[in-house]
Amino acid sequence: MHALLRLEERVRSDAPHWNVHIVETTLDLDLQEEVTRDRLELPPGVGVRGCLERRRHRRRYPDERGPRLVSTTGSTDYFDEVQSGAIDYASIPRSSGSTLKPFLYGLALDKGVITPASVLDDLPRGSAAITNADKSYLGPMLPRSALSNSRNIPAVDVLEKVGIDEAFDLLGASELHDGRKPARHYGLGLAIGALPVTLEHLVSAYTVLAGDGRYRELVWVRGQPRREPRQVLSEDAVRQVTLFLSDPMARLPTFPRMGFNEYPFPAAVKTGTSSNYRDAWTVAYSSKFLVGVWVGRADYRPP
């Protein structure tokens, strides 16, 4: 239902600019039915959860079709009044957790302030309030391990190296914020979830990492007018970040081998959680598909 409502919204806003008489969506009906059917099993006492899945057909974009939306769901059950299923959680801003860290590492690689061989310290920051989620520290780490283990301290250090303003501009170029609030409003929190994002915008931004460093609008309807792709990061930087995120060995010791984020095929995976686990994110992409999922409660309570 959420997909239909979103399509109606896009058609109403964009149709006057199209030279078409029939609107043809890019949704894959069989896949949409499968995703809608496979709802989350919620244990007693757990509140509202929303999830969204977006996929694209090609990693490279040899033609003008671009990354196409083939499946989306905005909640576990649209008609579930108890869990407020009519809310489309794919379009609700929530704390981004650690999901923006790959963009910071990509920018740092582009600027040359780190290399794959740099040593980042996962150590206490003294009087600073920022700590790791597990309250532990792993010591000196290579960027691949620091990012794949999603360590907060190295990510904040990387943000300081590239500069908060430049990082904020990069996230804006990836359409993760509208610039209404200045970079200083978020500060170093940009690295650990201070910037709220929607699942729809987050998945769109990850097309930068999953492709060649250029931001491309997701295609909902065939013939949809689109802006020209915008180079956000270099192709070399996003390839390196993808290598970091797709290496199961780099995720040790935080994420054990053969766990939930390891697949029988190469895939880059980034998870994220907000304070007290009020939001849980996973974005994964391979050479053909990109999938994003958010789980949380409507009232922002922890699970």
Number of C-alpha atoms within 10 A of each C-alpha: 16 19 16 12 11 16 17 13 12 14 17 10 10 12 17 9 10 12 10 12 7 8 14 12 18 14 21 13 12 11 13 17 13 12 16 19 11 10 14 14 8 11 7 6 7 14 19 24 22 26 23 24 22 24 22 22 16 18 18 13 13 8 6 9 15 20 25 22 21 21 24 28 25 28 28 26 22 16 13 12 10 8 19 20 20 16 19 21 28 26 15 16 15 22 21 28 26 25 25 24 27 23 25 28 28 26 26 21 23 18 13 10 13 20 17 12 10 13 15 19 20 21 16 16 12 8 6 7 7 15 19 17 17 9 7 12 16 14 13 15 18 17 25 25 22 26 24 28 21 25 25 24 23 26 27 21 17 24 26 17 16 20 16 22 15 14 23 23 17 19 21 15 19 25 17 24 18 10 13 6 9 12 18 12 11 16 18 19 18 26 29 28 22 19 22 17 22 19 28 22 19 22 23 23 26 25 23 23 26 27 21 20 23 23 24 22 21 22 20 21 17 15 17 20 14 13 8 11 13 14 15 23 22 17 18 14 22 26 17 18 24 23 16 24 25 25 18 22 15 20 23 14 12 14 17 13 13 10 9 8 19 18 13 6 9 14 21 25 25 23 21 21 22 21 14 11 16 19 22 21 21 18 22 21 26 19 16 14 18 27 19 25 23 25 22 24 18 17 9 14 14 14 13
